[in-house]
Amino acid sequence: MARIATNGIELEYEELGEEGAPVILLVMGLGAQMIWWDRDFCERLADRGYRVIRFDNRDIGGSTKLDDVMPNPRSVLQKMMKGERIEPAYTLRDMAADAVGLLDGLGIERAHFVGASMGGMIAQRAAIHFPERVTTLTSIMSTTGNRNLPPAEPEALALLTAPYPDEPDEAIEHRMNVRRTLHGPGSPFEEERIRGLALEEAARSTHRTGQPRQYLAILVDGDRRELLRKLSVSTLVIHGDADPLIPYEAGVDTAENVPRARMVTIAGMGHEMPKGAWPRILDAIDELARPHG
């Protein structure tokens, strides 16, 4: 994996596929390293004729950490929950600028943006603020920021926002717990694959204070619907109908607020991308991207 300087920070990234092929930029979600875009998934996408790039968002994995900007983000989060006005360490627009800056550093003019969860929000921001850089937009298990949508299931939200244990074995079990909670009933839980990713994640970085800073960026971002209605980019929305964290209604809301967006519903899928759903996800991304070269 390599690092590139952009937007005042460094991002760690990895590329698969042919250099001259159309670019698909994969943007991961809250507190999740790039490896949660499973390498096998990325290789299958590259095999369809794409140059696939996955990267660590700022504050996670091998990318720059922002501890010096906000050393204790959980105390800031508590202030926000009490109704106090706060300034985030950075915004989702900043994170979208990171993604565009990565493309700049690699000499890439445009890319197909594919974002999962918070990554979908970042990809939406990229399409809003940098439309000339976004060839197509795919928003997976994400949302518009509409505050009137159904909330997350309490168990899912509590696990996702809970502090990670410091002890390595406990931290890995916590990650496994999170993944089991977010898993949907449509396929068996892939214990071996998920544990392997959790172990790889822990080997890459145990830094965790970035996740609450990313969460603050989500909370202050607001409702994007008015801006999404102005988009002209070809858009795909993928959502599971058993998502306990970002409910299915959020996917429907996204599709309804982006002109001419196509909605793909995956029965039984939770807040995850299980291997059994990969063929439909890959086919849908390819179908959207291919006409655009």
C-alpha positions in Angstrom: 0.0 0.0 0.0 1.2 3.5 -0.7 0.6 7.0 0.7 -0.1 10.3 -1.0 -0.2 13.9 0.3 -3.3 15.9 -0.3 -5.5 18.5 1.4 -2.9 19.0 4.1 -2.8 15.3 5.1 -1.6 11.9 3.8 -3.9 9.1 2.7 -3.0 5.5 2.5 -4.4 3.8 -0.6 -4.2 0.7 -2.8 -4.9 0.2 -6.5 -6.0 -2.9 -8.4 -6.5 -3.3 -12.2 -5.0 -1.8 -15.3 -3.7 1.8 -15.0 -5.5 3.1 -18.1 -8.9 1.6 -17.2 -11.9 3.6 -16.0 -11.4 4.4 -12.3 -13.7 3.3 -9.5 -13.0 5.0 -6.2 -14.2 3.1 -3.2 -15.0 5.2 -0.1 -15.5 3.3 3.2 -17.7 4.2 6.2 -17.5 5.3 9.8 -14.4 4.1 11.6 -13.7 1.5 9.0 -10.4 0.9 7.2 -10.2 0.4 3.5 -9.8 -3.4 3.9 -13.5 -3.6 4.6 -13.8 -3.3 0.9 -12.8 -6.9 0.8 -9.8 -7.5 -1.5 -11.7 -10.3 -3.3 -14.6 -7.9 -4.0 -12.1 -5.3 -5.4 -10.4 -8.0 -7.6 -13.8 -9.1 -9.0 -14.5 -5.4 -9.8 -11.1 -4.9 -11.4 -11.6 -8.1 -13.5 -14.6 -6.4 -15.1 -12.2 -3.8 -16.7 -11.8 -1.2 -14.0 -8.9 0.5 -12.1 -10.1 0.1 -8.5 -8.8 2.3 -5.8 -9.6 1.8 -2.1 -8.2 4.1 0.6 -8.3 4.9 4.3 -10.3 8.1 5.1 -8.5 10.7 7.2 -8.3 9.7 10.9 -8.3 5.9 10.3 -6.0 3.1 9.3 -2.8 4.3 7.7 -3.9 7.8 6.9 -3.2 11.0 8.9 -4.7 11.1 12.4 -6.1 14.4 13.7 -5.5 14.0 17.4 -3.8 17.4 17.6 -6.9 19.1 16.2 -9.4 17.5 18.7 -7.7 15.3 21.3 -10.8 14.3 23.2 -13.7 14.0 20.6 -16.0 12.0 22.9 -16.2 15.0 25.3 -17.1 17.2 22.4 -19.7 14.6 21.3 -21.3 14.7 24.8 -21.5 18.5 24.6 -23.3 18.3 21.3 -25.8 15.7 22.7 -26.6 18.3 25.4 -27.5 20.8 22.8 -24.3 22.9 23.0 -22.9 24.3 19.7 -19.6 22.7 18.6 -17.2 22.9 15.8 -16.2 19.6 14.3 -12.5 18.8 13.6 -13.5 18.6 9.9 -16.6 18.1 7.8 -17.8 15.6 5.2 -17.0 18.1 2.6 -13.4 18.1 3.8 -13.4 14.3 3.5 -14.9 14.6 -0.1 -12.0 17.0 -0.9 -9.6 14.4 0.4 -11.0 11.8 -2.1 -10.8 14.3 -4.9 -7.2 15.2 -3.8 -6.3 11.6 -4.0 -7.4 11.6 -7.6 -5.4 14.7 -8.2 -2.3 13.1 -6.7 -2.7 10.1 -9.0 -3.3 12.2 -12.1 -6.9 11.0 -12.4 -9.4 13.5 -13.9 -12.7 11.6 -13.1 -13.9 8.5 -11.2 -16.9 6.5 -10.5 -17.5 7.2 -6.8 -18.8 4.2 -4.8 -19.4 4.9 -1.1 -20.7 2.7 1.7 -22.5 4.2 4.8 -20.6 7.3 5.7 -18.7 6.7 2.5 -22.0 7.2 0.7 -22.4 10.5 2.4 -18.9 11.5 1.4 -19.5 10.4 -2.2 -22.7 12.5 -2.2 -20.7 15.5 -1.0 -18.2 14.9 -3.8 -21.0 14.9 -6.4 -22.5 18.1 -4.9 -19.2 20.1 -4.6 -17.0 18.5 -7.3 -19.4 17.3 -10.0 -16.8 17.5 -12.7 -14.8 14.8 -10.9 -17.7 12.3 -10.4 -18.5 10.2 -13.4 -21.2 8.2 -11.6 -22.4 8.0 -8.0 -23.2 4.8 -6.1 -24.5 5.3 -2.6 -24.7 2.0 -0.6 -26.5 1.7 2.8 -26.3 5.4 3.2 -28.7 8.4 3.8 -29.5 12.0 2.8 -29.2 13.4 6.3 -33.0 13.7 6.5 -33.7 14.0 10.3 -37.3 12.7 9.8 -36.2 9.2 8.8 -36.6 6.3 11.2 -33.7 6.0 13.7 -31.2 3.3 14.0 -32.0 0.3 16.2 -30.7 1.2 19.7 -28.5 -1.9 19.9 -26.8 -1.2 16.6 -26.2 2.5 17.5 -25.0 1.8 21.0 -22.4 -0.8 19.8 -21.2 1.4 17.0 -20.7 4.5 19.2 -19.2 2.6 22.2 -15.5 3.1 23.0 -13.3 0.3 21.8 -11.5 -1.8 24.4 -7.7 -1.1 24.7 -6.8 -4.8 25.0 -6.2 -6.2 21.5 -8.1 -9.5 21.9 -11.1 -7.6 23.5 -11.0 -5.0 20.7 -11.2 -7.8 18.0 -14.1 -9.4 19.8 -15.8 -6.0 20.0 -15.4 -5.6 16.3 -16.9 -9.0 15.7 -19.8 -8.1 18.0 -20.4 -5.0 16.0 -20.4 -7.0 12.7 -22.8 -9.6 14.1 -25.2 -6.9 15.3 -25.2 -5.2 11.8 -25.6 -8.5 10.0 -28.9 -9.2 8.3 -30.9 -12.5 8.2 -30.6 -12.9 4.5 -27.3 -14.9 4.6 -25.2 -16.7 7.2 -22.8 -14.7 9.2 -19.3 -15.2 7.7 -17.4 -15.8 10.9 -14.1 -16.8 9.3 -13.9 -14.0 6.7 -15.0 -11.3 9.1 -12.6 -12.4 11.8 -9.8 -12.4 9.2 -10.6 -8.8 8.3 -10.8 -7.8 12.0 -7.4 -9.3 12.6 -6.0 -7.5 9.5 -7.5 -4.2 10.7 -5.9 -4.6 14.1 -2.5 -5.4 12.6 -2.7 -2.2 10.4 -3.8 0.3 13.2 -5.4 0.3 16.6 -6.0 4.0 16.6 -9.6 4.7 17.5 -10.1 8.4 18.4 -10.7 9.2 14.8 -14.1 7.4 14.7 -15.9 9.9 17.1 -14.4 12.8 15.1 -15.8 11.2 11.9 -19.1 10.7 13.7 -19.2 14.4 14.6 -18.7 15.3 10.9 -21.7 13.2 10.1 -23.9 14.8 12.8 -23.1 18.4 11.8 -23.5 17.8 8.1 -27.2 18.4 8.0 -29.9 17.6 5.4 -28.5 17.2 1.9 -31.8 16.6 0.1 -32.1 20.1 -1.5 -28.6 19.8 -2.9 -29.0 16.2 -4.1 -32.1 17.2 -6.1 -29.8 19.4 -8.2 -27.5 16.6 -9.2 -27.3 15.5 -12.8 -24.9 12.6 -12.3 -26.0 9.0 -13.0 -26.8 7.5 -9.6 -27.3 4.1 -8.1 -28.7 3.5 -4.6 -28.1 0.1 -3.0 -29.7 -0.8 0.4 -30.6 -3.9 2.3 -34.2 -4.1 3.7 -32.9 -5.4 7.0 -30.4 -2.6 7.9 -30.5 -2.0 11.6 -28.2 1.1 11.5 -29.3 3.1 8.5 -32.8 1.9 7.9 -34.1 0.9 4.4 -36.3 4.0 4.3 -33.0 6.1 4.1 -32.1 4.3 0.9 -35.5 4.9 -0.6 -35.3 8.6 0.5 -31.9 8.9 -1.2 -33.2 7.4 -4.5 -36.2 9.7 -4.4 -34.1 12.8 -3.9 -31.5 12.3 -6.7 -33.0 12.8 -10.1 -33.4 9.5 -12.1 -31.5 7.5 -9.5 -31.9 3.7 -9.7 -32.7 1.8 -6.5 -31.5 -1.7 -5.9 -33.0 -3.5 -2.8 -31.3 -6.5 -1.4 -33.6 -8.7 0.7 -32.3 -9.7 4.1 -29.1 -7.6 3.9 -28.2 -5.6 7.0 -25.6 -2.9 7.3 -23.0 -4.9 5.5 -22.0 -6.3 2.1 -22.1 -10.1 2.6 -20.5 -12.3 0.0 -23.8 -13.6 -1.2 -24.9 -10.1 -2.2 -21.7 -9.4 -4.1 -22.9 -10.5 -7.6 -25.9 -8.2 -7.4 -23.8 -5.3 -6.1 -21.1 -5.8 -8.7 -23.5 -6.2 -11.5 -25.3 -3.0 -10.5 -22.1 -0.9 -10.2 -20.9 -2.3 -13.6 -24.2 -1.6 -15.3 -24.2 2.0 -14.1 -20.5 2.6 -14.9 -20.0 0.8 -18.2 -22.0 3.2 -20.5 -19.8 6.1 -19.1 -16.5 4.4 -20.2 
